[in-house]
Amino acid sequence: MLSEDLEQRVLKTFSDCEVAAIDMTGGGNHFELRLSTPDLKPLSRVERHQKVMAVFSDELKSGELHALSIKYIG
């Protein structure tokens, strides 16, 4: 996957979102996702994580996306 692919998927899912995807290894399957969206603010940390991971559930199950670290920036 490309960083832009991840960013576009997040932007389609969450309104008013700021997002940056960083390919941690250069291989297109280990990413750090930095995001900020008011949609996730009222949720607990676990609920936020679950919502974001659900966006990529198919890719995570297939192995296309091996690792996804999520950082909330506000």
GUGU-440241 format. One line per field, with one value per residue (C-alpha): x, y, z; residue number from 0; residue in one letter. Coordinates in pm, whole numbers. Each point is the difference from the previous one (the first is absolute). Example, Ala and Ser with C-alpha at 12.3 -4.5 7.8 and 13.67 -1.06 7.14 Angstrom:
2
x	[1230 | 137]
y	[-450 | 344]
z	[780 | -66]
nr	[0 | 1]
rest	[A | S]
***
This chain:
74
x	[0 | 100 | -16 | -245 | -233 | -20 | -53 | -283 | -177 | 11 | -121 | -299 | -92 | 46 | -125 | 220 | 310 | 368 | 204 | 354 | 111 | 369 | 147 | 226 | 202 | -35 | -172 | -357 | -131 | 118 | -147 | -38 | -324 | -20 | -346 | -227 | -378 | -285 | -188 | 229 | 40 | -300 | 118 | 237 | 349 | -97 | -315 | 198 | 252 | -274 | -173 | 319 | 110 | -344 | 68 | 282 | -143 | 18 | 361 | 102 | -169 | 159 | 346 | 21 | 31 | 209 | 36 | -182 | 100 | -251 | 92 | -269 | 117 | -274]
y	[0 | 360 | 266 | 191 | -303 | -14 | 374 | -3 | -288 | 185 | 324 | -183 | -149 | 288 | 354 | 302 | -217 | 83 | -308 | -99 | -356 | -80 | -315 | -120 | -256 | 103 | -329 | 129 | -220 | 162 | 344 | 262 | 192 | 345 | 146 | 252 | 6 | 122 | -323 | -199 | 246 | -120 | -363 | -183 | -79 | -362 | 101 | 245 | -267 | -248 | 250 | 79 | -364 | -91 | 222 | -236 | -332 | -172 | 104 | -105 | -340 | -66 | 110 | 277 | 230 | -168 | 268 | 325 | 228 | 274 | 333 | 253 | 358 | 193]
z	[0 | -41 | 269 | -217 | -13 | 379 | 28 | -255 | 175 | 332 | -158 | -154 | 337 | 243 | -58 | 60 | 36 | -12 | -83 | -93 | -76 | 31 | -156 | 280 | -199 | -365 | -77 | -7 | 281 | 327 | 63 | 266 | -33 | 163 | 13 | 158 | -40 | 217 | -88 | 231 | 290 | 207 | -21 | 231 | -123 | -66 | -189 | -215 | -83 | -90 | -230 | -191 | -23 | -138 | -301 | -97 | 123 | -341 | -59 | 350 | -37 | -340 | 112 | -258 | 300 | 266 | 268 | 70 | 285 | 79 | 159 | 90 | -32 | 169]
nr	[0 | 1 | 2 | 3 | 4 | 5 | 6 | 7 | 8 | 9 | 10 | 11 | 12 | 13 | 14 | 15 | 16 | 17 | 18 | 19 | 20 | 21 | 22 | 23 | 24 | 25 | 26 | 27 | 28 | 29 | 30 | 31 | 32 | 33 | 34 | 35 | 36 | 37 | 38 | 39 | 40 | 41 | 42 | 43 | 44 | 45 | 46 | 47 | 48 | 49 | 50 | 51 | 52 | 53 | 54 | 55 | 56 | 57 | 58 | 59 | 60 | 61 | 62 | 63 | 64 | 65 | 66 | 67 | 68 | 69 | 70 | 71 | 72 | 73]
rest	[M | L | S | E | D | L | E | Q | R | V | L | K | T | F | S | D | C | E | V | A | A | I | D | M | T | G | G | G | N | H | F | E | L | R | L | S | T | P | D | L | K | P | L | S | R | V | E | R | H | Q | K | V | M | A | V | F | S | D | E | L | K | S | G | E | L | H | A | L | S | I | K | Y | I | G]
***
